[in-house]
Every structure is written in C-alpha cells, then in structure tokens.
C-alpha cells in the first residue's frame, strides 16, 4: 500500500497522467527499493482501486487520475488482506505435508471425492471463475484425505484467504493465459495420481511443483 500511495503522489504531482504507461516492474522495484512480488501486489491493488489498468501484454497504464470516491474505504479493505505471495509460502508449507499424509491415509471415498473435483474441473475447462472455485474444492478434498483435524483447519483458513480481492485479481490473470487452464488441469491430475497410487514422495513433489509454478505464473503474466 506504500507503493500505491507513492504512485498516487506521482499522479497528484502531475508526473503521471491518465493514459501514461507505468515503467516495467523491475524498474519500479528498483525505484521503490522493494521486490518484484511487492510491486506485483501493488499493481493488483492499483487496478482494484481503479487507478490503473492492465492491457494484456502491453503493460500497466494510468486509468483514472482522480481515483474512486470510495478510495479510502477500499484502501482500508485491501490493507486487511494478506499478501498473495506470503499466502503461497504458507500453502507450500502446509499443503506439501497434507499431500504426503493424504497419499498414506486416503480412503477409497477420499480418492473418489478428489477425482470428482478433478473431473468437474475438466468439464469446466475455459470457464475460469468455475475452475478457480473447483480448484479450492480439489485442494480441500485432499486436506480431508489427510485425516488430520488441525491441518484441515489450517487449510480451511488458507482456502478462505484465496477469496480475497488481491489474490483473485492476480490469479484470474494467470488462469486466462492461453493454455494455462490445461496446464493447471494436468498438474492437478499428477497430484491426484500420486495420491491415488499412495506415492507419498511423489505427492509432495507434485504439490511443490504446482505451487512453485503458480508463484512464477503470478510474476510473469
């Protein structure tokens, strides 16, 4: 949010005007003395606030130099949200362990539930909002299959954070990249197969590869 305020100051000072293109993320990171993930989160916030717009592949442009009348209220709401990249770090720590336990402890009913989510995701290919919703269901079914109440509670908490605006704004862009839905479906299939085959080591590996790929996708789109 500090980066958001600095961008707003540049607009107020006349250094950025409606229609102007923002510098590349790496340049912004150096200018503001921060990391690319922080800049990416700030750009997501600026877009939600209606100050900038992302023009697929062309960059980020100043959309509204005045800002929304609900700006202050929206800022307060966004400040309460968790960092998408910190959320991913937490998911790696929790979901890798969950996948290992699920591979060891999943019942036939658990396997069927995970498969049903995977099947629904395949059926919804191309419908990003529905696929994202089923994605959460898929991961929650894996958490159930681990048969650990504490880990399930932690996963339920993390899954609710995936409904926050910053995360949804950033994640929708990755799902909308051509071919990305199919890529995520393939990765989920690999996770399912590892759990179904009771290959706990591969289950850990596939969840790590998936979440690590999501992190890279959030930065490159």
VENLINNOR-V866910 format. One record per pair of residues at least 6 apart in sequence whose ideal C-beta (glycine too) atoms are under 6 Angstrom apart, sorted by sequence separation. I is the first residue (numbers start at 1). J is the second residue. D is the distance in whole Angstrom. If there is no record, write none. Layout:
# VENLINNOR-V866910
((I/J/D) (I/J/D))
This chain:
# VENLINNOR-V866910
((10/16/4) (46/52/4) (54/60/5) (124/130/4) (174/180/6) (29/36/5) (124/131/5) (52/60/5) (53/61/6) (194/202/4) (195/203/5) (143/152/5) (194/203/4) (29/39/5) (52/62/6) (53/63/4) (121/131/6) (25/36/5) (28/39/5) (52/63/5) (143/155/4) (194/206/5) (51/64/6) (121/134/5) (25/39/5) (50/64/5) (120/134/5) (191/206/5) (51/67/6) (190/206/5) (191/207/6) (43/60/6) (117/134/6) (50/68/5) (140/159/6) (117/137/5) (117/138/4) (136/159/5) (187/210/4) (117/141/5) (49/74/6) (136/162/6) (114/141/5) (113/141/5) (114/142/6) (3/32/5) (45/78/5) (110/145/4) (4/42/5) (21/59/5) (22/60/4) (3/42/4) (106/145/4) (21/61/5) (102/142/5) (4/45/5) (4/46/6) (20/62/5) (105/147/5) (102/145/4) (174/217/4) (18/62/5) (102/146/5) (177/221/6) (98/143/5) (101/146/4) (16/62/5) (18/65/5) (128/175/4) (174/221/5) (37/85/4) (98/146/5) (128/176/6) (170/218/5) (173/221/5) (138/188/6) (98/151/5) (11/65/5) (125/181/5) (94/154/5) (122/185/6) (121/185/6) (91/158/6) (118/188/6) (87/161/6) (118/192/5) (1/79/5) (114/192/6) (82/161/5) (84/166/6) (81/164/4) (84/167/5) (81/166/5) (111/196/5) (84/170/6) (106/195/6) (103/195/5) (102/195/5) (103/198/5) (104/200/5) (103/200/4) (100/200/5) (103/203/4) (100/203/6) (99/203/4) (100/204/5) (99/204/6) (96/204/5) (99/207/4) (96/207/5) (95/207/5) (96/208/6) (48/165/5) (92/211/5) (91/211/6) (48/169/6) (44/166/5) (44/169/5) (44/170/5) (88/215/5))
